[in-house]
Amino acid sequence: MTTPPVDWQKSSFSGSGDGNACVELGTTAAQLVHLRESDSPTTHLTTTPVPLAHLLHHIKSARG
């Protein structure tokens, strides 16, 4: 089992409201990055910063 995130942060694209329709990101002291959907907070993905950066770069480049 992985160490729980120190702090969850909502995506800037979440908008306002009750916060139940967004992606959240959390980090740990072990340099792990956790991703979860706010309406299913017990299920999350765990990765490290480099693969996450590659994924985000690919997503951004595919949008344009």
N, CA, C and O atoms as a printed pandas DataFrame, in Angstrom:
     atom_number atom_name residue_name chain_id  residue_number  x_coord  y_coord  z_coord
0              1         N          MET        A               1    0.846   -1.186    0.000
1              2        CA          MET        A               1    0.000    0.000    0.000
2              3         C          MET        A               1    0.884    1.238    0.000
3              4         O          MET        A               1    1.931    1.255    0.646
4              5         N          THR        A               2    0.471    2.261   -0.713
5              6        CA          THR        A               2    1.265    3.484   -0.810
6              7         C          THR        A               2    0.913    4.450    0.315
7              8         O          THR        A               2   -0.156    4.361    0.918
8              9         N          THR        A               3    1.820    5.363    0.583
9             10        CA          THR        A               3    1.591    6.405    1.573
10            11         C          THR        A               3    0.512    7.354    1.089
11            12         O          THR        A               3    0.539    7.762   -0.072
12            13         N          PRO        A               4   -0.438    7.719    1.937
13            14        CA          PRO        A               4   -1.486    8.638    1.496
14            15         C          PRO        A               4   -0.925   10.021    1.153
15            16         O          PRO        A               4    0.085   10.441    1.719
16            17         N          PRO        A               5   -1.577   10.725    0.231
17            18        CA          PRO        A               5   -1.112   12.063   -0.143
18            19         C          PRO        A               5   -1.107   13.025    1.044
19            20         O          PRO        A               5   -1.923   12.926    1.960
20            21         N          VAL        A               6   -0.165   13.948    0.992
21            22        CA          VAL        A               6   -0.083   14.973    2.020
22            23         C          VAL        A               6   -1.228   15.959    1.867
23            24         O          VAL        A               6   -1.830   16.368    2.860
24            25         N          ASP        A               7   -1.532   16.342    0.642
25            26        CA          ASP        A               7   -2.546   17.372    0.403
26            27         C          ASP        A               7   -3.160   17.161   -0.974
27            28         O          ASP        A               7   -2.434   16.999   -1.954
28            29         N          TRP        A               8   -4.488   17.160   -1.061
29            30        CA          TRP        A               8   -5.174   17.037   -2.349
30            31         C          TRP        A               8   -5.456   18.430   -2.888
31            32         O          TRP        A               8   -5.851   19.322   -2.137
32            33         N          GLN        A               9   -5.255   18.620   -4.179
33            34        CA          GLN        A               9   -5.544   19.887   -4.849
34            35         C          GLN        A               9   -6.449   19.611   -6.037
35            36         O          GLN        A               9   -6.255   18.639   -6.767
36            37         N          LYS        A              10   -7.448   20.484   -6.226
37            38        CA          LYS        A              10   -8.378   20.329   -7.348
38            39         C          LYS        A              10   -7.790   20.906   -8.628
39            40         O          LYS        A              10   -6.969   21.823   -8.597
40            41         N          SER        A              11   -8.217   20.362   -9.728
41            42        CA          SER        A              11   -7.830   20.882  -11.032
42            43         C          SER        A              11   -8.344   22.305  -11.188
43            44         O          SER        A              11   -9.418   22.636  -10.684
44            45         N          SER        A              12   -7.593   23.144  -11.875
45            46        CA          SER        A              12   -8.037   24.518  -12.121
46            47         C          SER        A              12   -9.216   24.563  -13.082
47            48         O          SER        A              12   -9.883   25.591  -13.192
48            49         N          PHE        A              13   -9.481   23.460  -13.779
49            50        CA          PHE        A              13  -10.611   23.391  -14.702
50            51         C          PHE        A              13  -11.887   22.907  -14.021
51            52         O          PHE        A              13  -12.907   22.723  -14.684
52            53         N          SER        A              14  -11.842   22.701  -12.715
53            54        CA          SER        A              14  -12.998   22.172  -11.997
54            55         C          SER        A              14  -14.141   23.167  -11.886
55            56         O          SER        A              14  -15.300   22.769  -11.766
56            57         N          GLY        A              15  -13.832   24.443  -11.924
57            58        CA          GLY        A              15  -14.869   25.450  -11.773
58            59         C          GLY        A              15  -15.306   25.566  -10.328
59            60         O          GLY        A              15  -14.654   25.041   -9.426
60            61         N          SER        A              16  -16.399   26.248  -10.116
61            62        CA          SER        A              16  -16.901   26.425   -8.766
62            63         C          SER        A              16  -18.023   25.427   -8.506
63            64         O          SER        A              16  -18.371   24.626   -9.373
64            65         N          GLY        A              17  -18.564   25.485   -7.341
65            66        CA          GLY        A              17  -19.655   24.579   -6.997
66            67         C          GLY        A              17  -19.275   23.685   -5.843
67            68         O          GLY        A              17  -18.391   24.005   -5.049
68            69         N          ASP        A              18  -19.959   22.555   -5.762
69            70        CA          ASP        A              18  -19.746   21.678   -4.610
70            71         C          ASP        A              18  -18.475   20.841   -4.713
71            72         O          ASP        A              18  -18.115   20.167   -3.748
72            73         N          GLY        A              19  -17.799   20.861   -5.828
73            74        CA          GLY        A              19  -16.523   20.176   -5.965
74            75         C          GLY        A              19  -16.620   18.681   -6.185
75            76         O          GLY        A              19  -15.661   17.959   -5.914
76            77         N          ASN        A              20  -17.749   18.199   -6.668
77            78        CA          ASN        A              20  -17.906   16.764   -6.859
78            79         C          ASN        A              20  -17.725   16.320   -8.297
79            80         O          ASN        A              20  -18.091   15.194   -8.633
80            81         N          ALA        A              21  -17.179   17.154   -9.148
81            82        CA          ALA        A              21  -16.967   16.780  -10.545
82            83         C          ALA        A              21  -15.602   17.265  -11.002
83            84         O          ALA        A              21  -15.497   18.044  -11.950
84            85         N          CYS        A              22  -14.559   16.804  -10.327
85            86        CA          CYS        A              22  -13.235   17.294  -10.694
86            87         C          CYS        A              22  -12.175   16.229  -10.477
87            88         O          CYS        A              22  -12.415   15.200   -9.845
88            89         N          VAL        A              23  -11.014   16.502  -11.012
89            90        CA          VAL        A              23   -9.848   15.658  -10.802
90            91         C          VAL        A              23   -9.004   16.324   -9.725
91            92         O          VAL        A              23   -8.819   17.541   -9.727
92            93         N          GLU        A              24   -8.499   15.516   -8.814
93            94        CA          GLU        A              24   -7.656   16.031   -7.741
94            95         C          GLU        A              24   -6.290   15.356   -7.811
95            96         O          GLU        A              24   -6.170   14.212   -8.248
96            97         N          LEU        A              25   -5.276   16.074   -7.380
97            98        CA          LEU        A              25   -3.902   15.602   -7.410
98            99         C          LEU        A              25   -3.320   15.760   -6.020
99           100         O          LEU        A              25   -3.540   16.782   -5.369
100          101         N          GLY        A              26   -2.587   14.774   -5.560
101          102        CA          GLY        A              26   -1.921   14.854   -4.262
102          103         C          GLY        A              26   -0.518   14.308   -4.369
103          104         O          GLY        A              26   -0.245   13.448   -5.206
104          105         N          THR        A              27    0.374   14.796   -3.533
105          106        CA          THR        A              27    1.754   14.318   -3.530
106          107         C          THR        A              27    2.119   13.800   -2.145
107          108         O          THR        A              27    1.476   14.137   -1.151
108          109         N          THR        A              28    3.147   12.988   -2.097
109          110        CA          THR        A              28    3.642   12.457   -0.830
110          111         C          THR        A              28    5.100   12.839   -0.650
111          112         O          THR        A              28    5.748   13.327   -1.576
112          113         N          ALA        A              29    5.600   12.613    0.537
113          114        CA          ALA        A              29    7.012   12.882    0.816
114          115         C          ALA        A              29    7.911   11.945    0.017
115          116         O          ALA        A              29    9.085   12.248   -0.201
116          117         N          ALA        A              30    7.368   10.810   -0.420
117          118        CA          ALA        A              30    8.145    9.841   -1.200
118          119         C          ALA        A              30    8.181   10.184   -2.685
119          120         O          ALA        A              30    8.572    9.346   -3.497
120          121         N          GLN        A              31    7.781   11.398   -3.056
121          122        CA          GLN        A              31    7.795   11.865   -4.445
122          123         C          GLN        A              31    6.855   11.060   -5.339
123          124         O          GLN        A              31    7.135   10.863   -6.522
124          125         N          LEU        A              32    5.746   10.598   -4.777
125          126        CA          LEU        A              32    4.713    9.938   -5.559
126          127         C          LEU        A              32    3.603   10.930   -5.832
127          128         O          LEU        A              32    3.347   11.825   -5.027
128          129         N          VAL        A              33    2.945   10.772   -6.965
129          130        CA          VAL        A              33    1.826   11.639   -7.339
130          131         C          VAL        A              33    0.583   10.763   -7.420
131          132         O          VAL        A              33    0.591    9.712   -8.061
132          133         N          HIS        A              34   -0.472   11.202   -6.770
133          134        CA          HIS        A              34   -1.740   10.473   -6.762
134          135         C          HIS        A              34   -2.794   11.297   -7.490
135          136         O          HIS        A              34   -2.872   12.513   -7.316
136          137         N          LEU        A              35   -3.600   10.629   -8.303
137          138        CA          LEU        A              35   -4.698   11.268   -9.027
138          139         C          LEU        A              35   -5.992   10.560   -8.635
139          140         O          LEU        A              35   -6.031    9.334   -8.529
140          141         N          ARG        A              36   -7.053   11.343   -8.421
141          142        CA          ARG        A              36   -8.343   10.743   -8.114
142          143         C          ARG        A              36   -9.460   11.627   -8.643
143          144         O          ARG        A              36   -9.262   12.816   -8.895
144          145         N          GLU        A              37  -10.625   11.038   -8.806
145          146        CA          GLU        A              37  -11.817   11.795   -9.162
146          147         C          GLU        A              37  -12.544   12.092   -7.861
147          148         O          GLU        A              37  -12.683   11.210   -7.013
148          149         N          SER        A              38  -13.006   13.323   -7.693
149          150        CA          SER        A              38  -13.568   13.736   -6.419
150          151         C          SER        A              38  -14.802   12.946   -6.002
151          152         O          SER        A              38  -15.052   12.788   -4.807
152          153         N          ASP        A              39  -15.582   12.444   -6.966
153          154        CA          ASP        A              39  -16.767   11.687   -6.570
154          155         C          ASP        A              39  -16.459   10.220   -6.289
155          156         O          ASP        A              39  -17.366    9.450   -5.974
156          157         N          SER        A              40  -15.190    9.821   -6.400
157          158        CA          SER        A              40  -14.752    8.478   -6.033
158          159         C          SER        A              40  -13.387    8.583   -5.346
159          160         O          SER        A              40  -12.395    8.072   -5.865
160          161         N          PRO        A              41  -13.331    9.238   -4.189
161          162        CA          PRO        A              41  -12.043    9.572   -3.576
162          163         C          PRO        A              41  -11.223    8.402   -3.060
163          164         O          PRO        A              41  -10.029    8.563   -2.809
164          165         N          THR        A              42  -11.824    7.226   -2.893
165          166        CA          THR        A              42  -11.039    6.095   -2.390
166          167         C          THR        A              42  -10.296    5.368   -3.499
167          168         O          THR        A              42   -9.428    4.542   -3.217
168          169         N          THR        A              43  -10.619    5.658   -4.756
169          170        CA          THR        A              43   -9.938    5.053   -5.892
170          171         C          THR        A              43   -8.994    6.083   -6.499
171          172         O          THR        A              43   -9.425    7.173   -6.876
172          173         N          HIS        A              44   -7.716    5.748   -6.594
173          174        CA          HIS        A              44   -6.778    6.694   -7.191
174          175         C          HIS        A              44   -5.647    5.967   -7.904
175          176         O          HIS        A              44   -5.368    4.795   -7.651
176          177         N          LEU        A              45   -5.017    6.695   -8.792
177          178        CA          LEU        A              45   -3.853    6.214   -9.531
178          179         C          LEU        A              45   -2.605    6.790   -8.889
179          180         O          LEU        A              45   -2.628    7.910   -8.379
180          181         N          THR        A              46   -1.527    6.041   -8.909
181          182        CA          THR        A              46   -0.262    6.510   -8.342
182          183         C          THR        A              46    0.822    6.427   -9.403
183          184         O          THR        A              46    0.937    5.427  -10.112
184          185         N          THR        A              47    1.612    7.481   -9.507
185          186        CA          THR        A              47    2.706    7.527  -10.467
186          187         C          THR        A              47    3.818    8.399   -9.882
187          188         O          THR        A              47    3.760    8.797   -8.719
188          189         N          THR        A              48    4.814    8.686  -10.691
189          190        CA          THR        A              48    5.885    9.607  -10.306
190          191         C          THR        A              48    5.825   10.817  -11.236
191          192         O          THR        A              48    5.147   10.759  -12.262
192          193         N          PRO        A              49    6.511   11.904  -10.908
193          194        CA          PRO        A              49    6.396   13.130  -11.706
194          195         C          PRO        A              49    6.761   13.002  -13.185
195          196         O          PRO        A              49    6.096   13.617  -14.019
196          197         N          VAL        A              50    7.788   12.228  -13.546
197          198        CA          VAL        A              50    8.221   12.157  -14.946
198          199         C          VAL        A              50    7.162   11.534  -15.856
199          200         O          VAL        A              50    6.830   12.134  -16.879
200          201         N          PRO        A              51    6.619   10.362  -15.533
201          202        CA          PRO        A              51    5.570    9.813  -16.402
202          203         C          PRO        A              51    4.328   10.702  -16.466
203          204         O          PRO        A              51    3.684   10.801  -17.511
204          205         N          LEU        A              52    3.997   11.342  -15.354
205          206        CA          LEU        A              52    2.846   12.258  -15.362
206          207         C          LEU        A              52    3.118   13.445  -16.278
207          208         O          LEU        A              52    2.223   13.874  -17.006
208          209         N          ALA        A              53    4.316   13.976  -16.258
209          210        CA          ALA        A              53    4.669   15.090  -17.145
210          211         C          ALA        A              53    4.570   14.676  -18.608
211          212         O          ALA        A              53    4.097   15.449  -19.441
212          213         N          HIS        A              54    5.012   13.468  -18.924
213          214        CA          HIS        A              54    4.907   12.962  -20.297
214          215         C          HIS        A              54    3.442   12.829  -20.716
215          216         O          HIS        A              54    3.078   13.202  -21.831
216          217         N          LEU        A              55    2.608   12.302  -19.828
217          218        CA          LEU        A              55    1.183   12.164  -20.122
218          219         C          LEU        A              55    0.542   13.529  -20.370
219          220         O          LEU        A              55   -0.183   13.699  -21.349
220          221         N          LEU        A              56    0.798   14.488  -19.506
221          222        CA          LEU        A              56    0.222   15.823  -19.668
222          223         C          LEU        A              56    0.701   16.491  -20.951
223          224         O          LEU        A              56   -0.076   17.155  -21.638
224          225         N          HIS        A              57    1.977   16.314  -21.272
225          226        CA          HIS        A              57    2.508   16.873  -22.526
226          227         C          HIS        A              57    1.777   16.267  -23.726
227          228         O          HIS        A              57    1.402   16.986  -24.652
228          229         N          HIS        A              58    1.579   14.973  -23.712
229          230        CA          HIS        A              58    0.884   14.296  -24.808
230          231         C          HIS        A              58   -0.561   14.784  -24.919
231          232         O          HIS        A              58   -1.048   15.030  -26.022
232          233         N          ILE        A              59   -1.238   14.924  -23.799
233          234        CA          ILE        A              59   -2.630   15.401  -23.813
234          235         C          ILE        A              59   -2.710   16.811  -24.383
235          236         O          ILE        A              59   -3.566   17.104  -25.217
236          237         N          LYS        A              60   -1.810   17.686  -23.927
237          238        CA          LYS        A              60   -1.820   19.061  -24.418
238          239         C          LYS        A              60   -1.504   19.145  -25.902
239          240         O          LYS        A              60   -2.113   19.939  -26.618
240          241         N          SER        A              61   -0.567   18.343  -26.373
241          242        CA          SER        A              61   -0.199   18.405  -27.786
242          243         C          SER        A              61   -1.297   17.815  -28.678
243          244         O          SER        A              61   -1.437   18.223  -29.831
244          245         N          ALA        A              62   -2.060   16.883  -28.167
245          246        CA          ALA        A              62   -3.147   16.279  -28.949
246          247         C          ALA        A              62   -4.365   17.198  -29.062
247          248         O          ALA        A              62   -5.171   17.042  -29.979
248          249         N          ARG        A              63   -4.505   18.143  -28.152
249          250        CA          ARG        A              63   -5.642   19.077  -28.166
250          251         C          ARG        A              63   -5.513   20.113  -29.271
251          252         O          ARG        A              63   -6.523   20.571  -29.803
252          253         N          GLY        A              64   -4.299   20.486  -29.622
253          254        CA          GLY        A              64   -4.055   21.596  -30.533
254          255         C          GLY        A              64   -4.185   21.246  -31.932
255          256         O          GLY        A              64   -4.003   22.098  -32.801
